[in-house]
Each structure stands twice: as structure tokens, then as C-alpha cells.
Amino acid sequence: MDELADSSTIAMFHSDAMMQDGFLSQGRIAIPIADPSMEAVYYVACMAQKKDRFRSFFSAVRAESLRAGSAER
């Protein structure tokens, strides 16, 4: 997808996290969008018989969510 986008003139948007990690598209100008009302909600699910395999991932996501929620207050 990145290769297709990089070889076209379509608009591209990067999250602030991607930009902080140094991800920028070649030959494009990065204009950060700062809007406190912008929010994305993601849901993560797995099959019940695989939950032990992903337990550490779910714990990390839960901890980050709690940390982000307390930072907003």
C-alpha cells in the first residue's frame, strides 16, 4: 500500500505517532492535523481457545488505554 501511495499524487495522512517514529512519505510534505475532537476507537477480538496466546497483548492494550484515559483527565 505504501508503495502505491508513494508513487501516486493522492493525499496521505499519518498519525502523530507515526510521525514521531520518523515515518514520513518520500517527496511529500507532512502537515500534522491537530484536532482534539478527533478520536478513533478500535476493537480487538480473538477466538476463546486462543486467548492465552494473546493475553500479554490484551494486557498491554488495556494498560495503555487506562494510561491514556488518566492522562486526559
C-alpha positions, 0 to 999 in steps of 0.5 A: 500500500505504501508503495502505491501511495508513494508513487501516486499524487493522492493525499496521505495522512499519518498519525502523530505517532507515526510521525514521531517514529520518523515515518514520513512519505518520500517527496511529500510534505507532512502537515500534522492535523491537530484536532482534539475532537478527533478520536478513533476507537478500535476493537480487538477480538480473538477466538476463546481457545486462543486467548492465552496466546494473546493475553500479554497483548490484551494486557498491554492494550488495556494498560495503555488505554487506562494510561491514556484515559488518566492522562486526559483527565 
